[in-house]
């Protein structure tokens, strides 16, 4: 069997490939090491939309594409539907580093760490700044997939009250006190302290955190978005921040990335900006390779694959 895989993880993937599997490696420059024709599977890499489309054109016999990302909104191009390609994602692989990152952002806020860091650089002893706690605070998680579930477990361990929203109801989720579906999450907004967005980007979820949502939140509420920028109405968010309707935000994803230097979000002191970095971890690539190899074995044996994307639903 022949597969196509990125050179960026060759050092991790190649030693673990079965002897019956041959790999054609593709570099970021779109150069193949080997002949892609006849390949049945393709593991793409981060941020390589050009490579993704190029591989689809060059490897006409592809049946399965695996992506290292959890979100697939950028991959649902016409070719994927026209050729009925099976698409799997890496949902769950990023759950631990992203959940830890969110908790780090919240702890930095309640413990005023940026203010203490700033004072330290100035060698200024500022004393106590009116610190608070996460204990007893209410977090609403929009999207109880792998990332949302990992976050719920950690937030509940800190003594937070955790609520969550998902598309369809299911069994109870560890650490989540209350689960709602559909638009019912809006009824919870008046009683939250933190709104964390971890949902996939689809036609239904685009712009879901809108002006009405911000108006329903208490002015002390804090927003964290580690999913996709367009899930939040950016103009409405900026207006809420400027008016004081929203106390602050920690944002890892944006409508436009990289965020332009002239963007107004850079100028808002109550906003923490990170460059789509919450999933990064030294262990992430190894986890992605492990998942791909498990699915490769299943693919070769005719077994159901893990993390198959519902292309019509968008995740």
JOHUWO-V510755 format. One record per residue. N is the residue number from 1. OMEGA is omega in degrees with one decimal (999 if undefined). BURIAL is b if it has 24 or more other C-alpha atoms within 12 Angstrom, else e. Layout:
N,OMEGA,BURIAL + N,OMEGA,BURIAL
//
This chain:
1,-179.3,b + 2,176.0,b + 3,173.8,b + 4,-176.9,b + 5,-176.8,b + 6,178.2,b + 7,-176.4,b + 8,-179.8,e + 9,-179.1,b + 10,-177.4,b + 11,178.8,e + 12,-172.1,e + 13,-172.5,b + 14,-178.7,e + 15,-175.5,e + 16,-178.6,e + 17,175.5,b + 18,-178.4,e + 19,-177.7,e + 20,-178.5,e + 21,175.8,b + 22,-176.4,b + 23,168.9,b + 24,-174.7,b + 25,177.9,b + 26,-179.5,b + 27,176.9,b + 28,178.0,b + 29,179.7,e + 30,176.1,b + 31,178.6,e + 32,167.9,b + 33,-173.9,e + 34,-176.9,e + 35,-177.6,e + 36,-177.2,b + 37,-179.5,b + 38,178.3,e + 39,-178.3,b + 40,-176.8,b + 41,-177.8,b + 42,171.1,b + 43,-179.2,b + 44,-179.4,b + 45,-173.2,b + 46,167.7,b + 47,-175.9,e + 48,-179.5,b + 49,178.2,e + 50,179.2,e + 51,179.5,b + 52,-179.0,b + 53,-179.8,b + 54,179.9,b + 55,178.6,b + 56,179.5,b + 57,-174.2,e + 58,-175.8,e + 59,-172.8,b + 60,-177.9,b + 61,178.9,b + 62,176.6,b + 63,-174.7,b + 64,175.8,b + 65,176.4,b + 66,179.5,b + 67,178.4,b + 68,-178.3,b + 69,172.0,b + 70,177.5,b + 71,-178.4,b + 72,-176.4,b + 73,-177.6,b + 74,-176.5,b + 75,-176.1,b + 76,179.6,b + 77,-177.4,e + 78,-178.4,e + 79,-178.5,e + 80,179.2,b + 81,-176.7,e + 82,-177.8,e + 83,177.8,e + 84,178.5,e + 85,172.7,b + 86,-177.5,b + 87,174.0,b + 88,-179.9,b + 89,-177.8,b + 90,177.4,b + 91,-179.4,b + 92,-178.7,b + 93,-174.6,b + 94,-170.0,b + 95,-175.6,b + 96,-178.8,b + 97,-178.6,b + 98,177.5,b + 99,177.3,b + 100,-178.6,b + 101,179.6,b + 102,179.0,b + 103,176.4,b + 104,178.0,b + 105,-178.5,b + 106,178.0,b + 107,177.9,e + 108,-179.7,e + 109,-174.1,b + 110,179.1,b + 111,174.7,e + 112,-176.4,b + 113,177.8,e + 114,179.7,e + 115,177.9,b + 116,177.2,e + 117,-179.9,e + 118,179.0,e + 119,179.8,e + 120,179.8,e + 121,179.2,e + 122,-177.5,e + 123,-174.9,e + 124,179.2,e + 125,-172.0,e + 126,178.4,e + 127,-175.7,e + 128,-172.1,e + 129,-177.7,e + 130,-177.1,e + 131,177.3,e + 132,-175.3,e + 133,169.3,e + 134,-177.9,b + 135,177.7,e + 136,179.1,e + 137,-177.1,b + 138,177.6,b + 139,172.7,b + 140,-179.2,b + 141,175.8,b + 142,-178.7,b + 143,-177.5,b + 144,170.8,b + 145,-177.9,b + 146,-179.1,b + 147,179.8,b + 148,179.4,b + 149,178.4,b + 150,178.3,b + 151,-179.2,b + 152,-180.0,b + 153,-177.8,b + 154,179.7,b + 155,179.3,b + 156,177.4,b + 157,176.1,e + 158,179.8,e + 159,178.2,e + 160,171.0,b + 161,-174.1,b + 162,171.7,b + 163,-178.6,b + 164,178.5,b + 165,174.8,b + 166,-176.3,b + 167,-179.9,b + 168,179.2,e + 169,179.2,e + 170,179.7,e + 171,-178.6,e + 172,179.8,e + 173,-179.3,b + 174,177.4,e + 175,-177.5,b + 176,-176.7,b + 177,-175.7,b + 178,178.9,b + 179,177.5,b + 180,178.7,b + 181,178.2,e + 182,-179.7,e + 183,-176.9,e + 184,179.4,e + 185,-179.1,b + 186,179.9,b + 187,-178.8,e + 188,-171.4,b + 189,-178.5,b + 190,-173.9,e + 191,-176.5,e + 192,170.7,b + 193,-178.0,b + 194,173.2,b + 195,-178.0,b + 196,-176.6,b + 197,178.0,b + 198,-175.3,b + 199,174.0,b + 200,177.0,b + 201,176.4,b + 202,177.0,b + 203,-178.7,e + 204,-174.3,e + 205,-179.8,b + 206,178.6,e + 207,-175.0,b + 208,175.9,b + 209,-169.8,b + 210,-178.0,b + 211,179.5,e + 212,178.3,e + 213,179.4,b + 214,179.8,b + 215,-178.4,b + 216,-178.2,b + 217,170.6,b + 218,-177.0,b + 219,177.9,b + 220,-174.5,b + 221,-176.5,b + 222,-177.1,b + 223,172.2,b + 224,177.3,b + 225,177.1,b + 226,-175.8,b + 227,177.0,b + 228,-178.1,b + 229,-175.4,b + 230,173.5,b + 231,-179.6,b + 232,174.0,b + 233,-171.4,b + 234,179.8,b + 235,178.9,e + 236,178.6,b + 237,179.8,b + 238,178.7,b + 239,179.8,e + 240,177.7,b + 241,-178.1,b + 242,-177.6,e + 243,-176.2,e + 244,176.9,e + 245,176.6,b + 246,-173.6,b + 247,-178.3,b + 248,-178.6,b + 249,170.0,b + 250,-170.6,b + 251,177.2,b + 252,-178.7,b + 253,-171.4,b + 254,176.4,b + 255,179.5,b + 256,178.6,e + 257,-2.6,e + 258,178.6,e + 259,-176.6,e + 260,-178.4,e + 261,-177.7,e + 262,-176.5,e + 263,-176.9,e + 264,-179.7,e + 265,179.6,b + 266,-172.9,e + 267,-178.1,e + 268,-173.4,b + 269,-178.2,e + 270,-179.8,b + 271,172.2,b + 272,-176.5,b + 273,171.6,b + 274,-169.0,b + 275,-180.0,e + 276,-169.2,b + 277,-169.1,e + 278,-177.6,b + 279,-173.3,b + 280,179.0,b + 281,176.6,e + 282,-177.6,e + 283,-172.6,e + 284,-176.9,b + 285,178.4,b + 286,178.0,e + 287,179.3,b + 288,179.0,b + 289,178.8,b + 290,178.7,e + 291,180.0,b + 292,-179.3,b + 293,176.2,b + 294,179.6,b + 295,177.5,b + 296,177.5,b + 297,178.6,e + 298,-179.6,e + 299,-178.6,b + 300,-178.1,e + 301,179.0,e + 302,-180.0,e + 303,177.5,e + 304,-180.0,e + 305,174.2,b + 306,172.4,b + 307,176.8,b + 308,-178.1,b + 309,169.8,b + 310,-172.6,e + 311,179.3,b + 312,178.4,e + 313,178.0,e + 314,176.7,b + 315,999,b
//
